[in-house]
Amino acid sequence: MLIIKWIFLAALTSFSSLKSIAQTHINLYPGTVPNSISGPDQETHTANALVDSLTSKVSIPGLTLFLPARAKATGMAVIICPGGGYGTLLTKREGSDVARAFNKLGIAAFVVKYRLPDPKIMKDQSIGPIQDAQQAIKIVRERVAEFGIDPNEIGIMGFSAGGHLASTAGTHFKTRYIDQAGKTSLRPDFMILINPVVSFNDSTGHMGSRENLLGKNASAEKIRLFSNELQVTKETPPAFLVHSGADVVVPVANSIEFYKALNQNGIPAAMHIYSKGEHGFLTYPTFEEWFGRVVGWMETLNK
């Protein structure tokens, strides 16, 4: 796939004023949400000066579609998982803003509003988010003709805990947490992981994300299962990782260990580590800087 350079530059210079060309929100499940416990919808939305929108207490998962103009469409798609420590979702800065930037490049984007783990609304809180990520992949892959997408160019992207979810989708796709008898492939074709939580071990894992997803008394077996650097195989999709070496929230070792596991299994992977910059890249590096590296890597996937 070739992404024309002038389109890319135009997207970067106008990022602050981007508007979606085609935007629709749908529920992830047409009927009953799997693994759910019936209860009132308590979802909340809060404005924040840095990220603009925080979504909490998600019990009704959804997918927001951002489709480029058909004349610009490249056939590539990215499913985006916002971060928030499995306790909230940063739905604008790590969701719709990025989706709109992809649209300007002719890339379809889909922002997942995944359920946030809570024993009050889930029978098994540890699998709620991955069920929703797999359902998002299933929807996009089954509707490629409608969306103008190549079924072999569907990637998943995640920020922070959303990166953990994206890497779970990329390493657990053989376990069907939804439609066990289904035939649609749940394997993403590539992963983009931005300052991701990958491991749940005691030394480098993000304890807040681990406790929110698995609970405070998670078994060693569950911790290992969802430490995704330990789940890489020769069938894991290619990945691009971006992290700051100065990240004091999610240690850069998460990206390094995942990259090492990918490399050891012969999986094409690229990683860029910045020498400075806080978690979430609020002040450095700029969006143009890290996003440019992502797009540059995406251009190599079919070469």
C-alpha positions in Angstrom: 0.0 0.0 0.0 1.4 3.4 -0.9 0.4 6.4 1.1 1.3 9.6 -0.8 3.6 11.8 1.1 1.8 15.1 0.4 -1.4 13.7 1.9 0.5 12.7 5.0 2.0 16.1 5.4 -1.4 17.8 5.0 -2.8 15.6 7.7 -0.1 16.5 10.1 -0.3 20.3 9.6 -4.1 20.3 10.1 -4.4 17.8 12.9 -5.9 20.2 15.4 -8.9 20.9 13.1 -9.5 17.4 11.6 -13.0 16.3 11.1 -14.2 12.8 10.4 -15.5 12.2 6.8 -17.8 9.4 7.9 -18.5 8.7 11.5 -21.1 6.3 13.0 -21.4 4.7 16.4 -22.7 1.1 16.7 -23.2 -1.3 19.5 -20.6 -4.1 19.4 -23.2 -6.8 20.0 -26.6 -7.0 18.3 -28.3 -8.6 21.4 -27.2 -9.6 24.8 -23.6 -8.7 25.7 -21.7 -11.9 26.5 -20.3 -12.5 29.9 -22.5 -9.7 31.3 -24.5 -9.3 34.5 -27.7 -7.3 34.0 -27.7 -3.9 35.7 -28.3 -0.2 35.0 -26.1 1.7 32.6 -23.8 3.9 34.7 -21.5 5.1 32.0 -20.1 8.6 32.7 -18.2 11.2 30.5 -15.9 13.8 32.0 -14.0 16.6 30.4 -10.3 17.0 31.1 -8.0 19.8 30.1 -5.3 17.4 28.8 -7.3 14.6 27.1 -10.7 16.3 26.6 -12.8 13.2 27.3 -12.8 10.5 29.9 -15.3 7.7 29.7 -15.8 5.5 32.8 -18.0 2.6 33.9 -18.5 1.2 30.4 -21.0 -1.7 30.4 -22.4 -1.3 26.9 -19.5 -1.7 24.5 -19.5 0.1 21.1 -17.5 0.8 18.0 -17.2 4.2 16.4 -16.5 4.0 12.6 -14.3 6.6 10.9 -14.3 5.9 7.2 -12.3 7.9 4.7 -13.7 9.1 1.4 -13.8 6.2 -1.1 -11.6 8.1 -3.5 -8.8 8.2 -0.9 -9.3 4.8 0.7 -6.2 2.7 0.7 -7.9 -0.5 1.9 -6.1 -0.5 5.2 -7.9 -0.3 8.6 -6.8 0.3 12.2 -8.9 -0.7 15.3 -8.0 1.7 18.1 -8.1 0.8 21.8 -7.8 3.9 24.0 -5.9 3.7 27.3 -6.9 4.5 30.8 -5.5 1.7 33.1 -8.6 -0.5 32.5 -10.4 2.0 34.8 -11.4 4.7 32.2 -11.0 5.4 28.5 -9.3 8.4 27.0 -11.6 8.5 24.1 -10.6 11.6 22.3 -6.8 12.0 22.4 -6.2 8.3 22.2 -9.3 7.6 20.1 -11.2 9.9 17.8 -8.3 12.4 17.2 -6.0 9.5 16.0 -8.8 8.0 13.9 -9.4 11.3 12.1 -5.6 11.5 11.3 -5.7 8.1 9.8 -8.8 9.1 7.7 -6.8 11.9 6.2 -4.4 9.3 4.9 -7.2 7.2 3.4 -7.0 4.6 6.3 -10.2 3.5 7.9 -10.3 3.6 11.7 -12.5 2.2 14.4 -12.4 3.3 18.0 -13.5 0.6 20.5 -15.4 1.6 23.6 -14.6 -1.6 25.4 -16.1 -2.7 28.7 -14.1 -1.7 31.8 -13.6 -4.7 34.2 -16.1 -4.8 37.1 -17.4 -7.9 38.9 -20.7 -6.1 39.3 -21.3 -6.2 35.5 -19.2 -9.2 34.4 -19.2 -12.8 35.2 -15.5 -12.9 34.5 -14.0 -9.4 34.5 -10.6 -10.6 33.1 -12.0 -11.4 29.7 -14.5 -8.6 29.1 -12.1 -6.3 27.3 -10.6 -9.0 25.1 -14.1 -10.2 24.2 -14.9 -6.7 23.0 -11.6 -6.3 21.0 -12.3 -9.6 19.3 -15.8 -8.6 18.5 -14.5 -5.4 17.0 -12.1 -7.4 14.8 -14.9 -9.8 13.8 -17.3 -6.9 12.8 -14.6 -5.1 10.7 -13.5 -8.3 9.0 -17.0 -9.4 8.2 -18.0 -6.0 6.8 -14.9 -5.3 4.6 -16.9 -4.9 1.4 -19.2 -2.3 3.1 -16.3 -0.4 4.6 -13.9 -0.6 1.6 -11.3 -2.6 3.5 -8.8 -5.3 2.5 -9.5 -8.2 4.9 -5.7 -8.8 5.1 -4.9 -5.3 6.2 -6.8 -4.9 9.5 -4.5 -3.9 12.4 -5.1 -3.1 16.0 -3.6 -0.1 17.9 -3.5 0.5 21.7 -2.3 3.1 24.1 -1.1 2.2 27.6 -3.6 -0.3 29.0 -5.2 -0.2 25.5 -1.8 -1.4 24.4 -2.2 -4.3 26.7 -5.6 -5.1 25.1 -4.2 -4.7 21.6 -1.3 -7.0 22.4 -3.7 -9.5 24.0 -5.7 -9.5 20.7 -2.4 -10.1 18.9 -1.3 -13.0 21.1 -4.5 -14.7 22.2 -6.4 -14.8 18.9 -6.5 -18.6 18.9 -8.6 -18.5 22.1 -12.0 -17.4 20.9 -13.5 -15.5 23.8 -16.5 -14.9 21.6 -18.4 -17.2 19.2 -16.3 -20.3 20.1 -17.6 -22.0 16.9 -17.0 -19.0 14.7 -14.9 -19.1 11.5 -14.0 -15.5 11.1 -10.3 -14.9 11.8 -9.8 -12.9 15.0 -6.1 -12.4 14.3 -5.1 -8.7 13.7 -2.8 -8.4 10.7 -0.5 -6.0 12.6 -0.2 -4.3 16.0 0.7 -0.7 16.9 1.5 -0.3 20.6 2.0 3.2 22.1 3.7 3.2 25.5 1.9 -0.1 26.1 1.3 -2.1 29.2 2.4 -5.6 28.1 3.5 -7.5 31.2 1.7 -8.1 34.5 4.7 -9.4 36.4 5.7 -7.8 39.7 8.8 -6.0 38.5 7.9 -4.3 35.2 4.1 -4.7 35.0 1.6 -1.9 35.6 0.0 -2.9 38.9 -3.0 -0.6 38.4 -4.0 -2.2 35.1 -3.3 -5.7 36.5 -5.5 -5.2 39.5 -8.3 -3.6 37.5 -8.4 -6.4 34.9 -7.6 -9.4 37.1 -8.5 -8.3 40.6 -6.2 -7.8 43.6 -5.7 -11.5 44.3 -5.0 -12.8 40.8 -3.5 -16.2 40.5 0.0 -16.7 39.2 -1.5 -18.6 36.3 -3.7 -15.7 35.3 -0.9 -13.2 35.7 1.3 -15.3 33.4 -1.6 -15.8 30.9 -2.1 -12.1 30.5 1.6 -11.2 30.5 1.7 -11.0 26.7 5.5 -11.1 26.3 5.2 -14.7 27.4 2.4 -15.5 24.8 4.3 -14.6 21.6 4.5 -17.4 19.0 5.6 -17.6 15.4 2.0 -16.8 14.4 1.9 -13.4 16.3 1.4 -10.5 13.9 4.0 -7.9 13.1 4.3 -5.0 15.6 5.5 -1.4 15.9 6.2 -0.2 19.4 6.8 3.4 20.7 7.8 4.2 24.2 9.7 6.8 26.3 12.7 5.6 28.3 11.7 8.2 30.9 8.2 6.8 31.4 7.6 6.5 35.1 4.1 5.1 34.8 4.6 2.2 32.5 8.2 1.1 32.4 9.8 1.0 28.9 10.8 -2.6 29.8 7.2 -3.6 28.7 8.0 -2.6 25.1 11.6 -4.0 25.2 10.6 -7.4 26.5 7.8 -7.7 24.0 10.1 -6.7 21.2 12.6 -9.3 22.3 9.9 -12.0 22.3 8.8 -11.0 18.8 12.4 -11.0 17.6 13.1 -14.4 19.1 10.1 -15.8 17.3 11.0 -14.3 13.9 8.2 -11.8 13.9 8.9 -8.6 12.0 8.9 -5.8 14.6 10.1 -2.3 14.9 10.5 -0.2 18.1 11.4 3.4 18.8 12.3 4.6 22.3 12.6 8.3 23.0 15.1 9.4 25.6 12.6 11.7 27.3 8.9 12.3 27.4 6.2 11.4 29.9 3.6 8.7 29.7 1.0 9.5 27.1 3.4 11.9 25.3 1.5 15.0 26.5 4.4 17.4 25.8 7.1 15.2 24.0 7.4 13.8 21.5 4.8 15.6 19.4 2.0 13.8 17.7 3.6 14.6 14.3 6.8 12.9 15.4 5.6 9.6 16.8 2.6 9.3 14.4 4.9 9.9 11.5 7.0 7.0 12.5 3.9 4.8 12.8 2.8 5.7 9.3 6.3 5.2 7.9 6.3 1.7 9.3 2.8 0.9 8.0 4.0 1.7 4.5 6.6 -1.1 4.8 4.1 -3.8 5.6 3.4 -4.8 2.0 6.9 -4.4 0.7 
